[in-house]
């Protein structure tokens, strides 16, 4: 994996660009709470039973969130560069999670500790806006995924995923994509063949 290509300042700017405008002082504050973290392929970033305490911004890599049901792994979410991953229930209730977070590729993440973000948001309106928009984006994406698996055909689920998360479709193993779309790998193979 290449050395840190982006500095914490670059990531603070990227977050500000995506979620809120910020003054130089606010960028300094946001930069000060970012924690860079390198993860190896296959590394469990968060394990079942741990408490999620941070938002994870993906600078480089592919991350999967999953849980175990009847001895099978069920993929709940995947993200690549520019996405934020969190276990929202554990994060806000401060209780152990049933979810796990895994790096599917060598990854570079920037953790945003929730307690630090809340502290600085109290005194900075643009950081409050960033915090709110991160949460809004997460809730909207969860609703899109829920509607996808409830209302769409297998083919439409796959086509929507191609539009929503094209890098996930290109880089994630087929069985994880199938699990995320709530279909068997065989069904996904047929759907993919039909869309070519």
WOSULTA-V460483 format. One record per residue. N is the residue number from 1. RES is the residue in one letter. NEAR is the number of other ideal C-beta (glycine too) atoms within 8 Angstrom. Layout:
N:RES:NEAR  N:RES:NEAR
//
This chain:
1:X:5  2:X:4  3:X:3  4:X:6  5:X:7  6:X:8  7:X:6  8:X:9  9:X:8  10:X:8  11:X:14  12:X:13  13:X:9  14:X:10  15:X:11  16:X:15  17:X:6  18:X:6  19:X:10  20:X:9  21:X:4  22:X:12  23:X:6  24:X:6  25:X:6  26:X:12  27:X:13  28:X:8  29:X:11  30:X:15  31:X:11  32:X:6  33:X:11  34:X:13  35:X:9  36:X:10  37:X:10  38:X:9  39:X:11  40:X:7  41:X:8  42:X:6  43:X:8  44:X:7  45:X:11  46:X:10  47:X:6  48:X:10  49:X:5  50:X:9  51:X:8  52:X:11  53:X:8  54:X:11  55:X:12  56:X:15  57:X:13  58:X:17  59:X:11  60:X:10  61:X:15  62:X:15  63:X:18  64:X:12  65:X:13  66:X:13  67:X:10  68:X:9  69:X:5  70:X:3  71:X:3  72:X:6  73:X:7  74:X:9  75:X:12  76:X:8  77:X:10  78:X:15  79:X:11  80:X:13  81:X:8  82:X:6  83:X:9  84:X:11  85:X:11  86:X:10  87:X:11  88:X:9  89:X:8  90:X:14  91:X:13  92:X:6  93:X:6  94:X:7  95:X:7  96:X:8  97:X:14  98:X:5  99:X:13  100:X:12  101:X:12  102:X:12  103:X:14  104:X:14  105:X:8  106:X:10  107:X:13  108:X:15  109:X:15  110:X:13  111:X:12  112:X:13  113:X:10  114:X:10  115:X:7  116:X:9  117:X:13  118:X:9  119:X:7  120:X:12  121:X:11  122:X:7  123:X:4  124:X:10  125:X:5  126:X:12  127:X:15  128:X:10  129:X:10  130:X:15  131:X:11  132:X:8  133:X:10  134:X:11  135:X:9  136:X:8  137:X:10  138:X:11  139:X:8  140:X:8  141:X:9  142:X:9  143:X:8  144:X:9  145:X:10  146:X:8  147:X:9  148:X:12  149:X:9  150:X:6  151:X:4  152:X:10  153:X:5  154:X:11  155:X:9  156:X:8  157:X:14  158:X:13  159:X:9  160:X:10  161:X:14  162:X:9  163:X:6  164:X:7  165:X:10  166:X:8  167:X:9  168:X:13  169:X:10  170:X:6  171:X:9  172:X:12  173:X:6  174:X:9  175:X:7  176:X:13  177:X:15  178:X:12  179:X:11  180:X:12  181:X:13  182:X:6  183:X:9  184:X:6  185:X:8  186:X:6  187:X:10  188:X:15  189:X:9  190:X:8  191:X:12  192:X:9  193:X:7  194:X:7  195:X:8  196:X:4
//
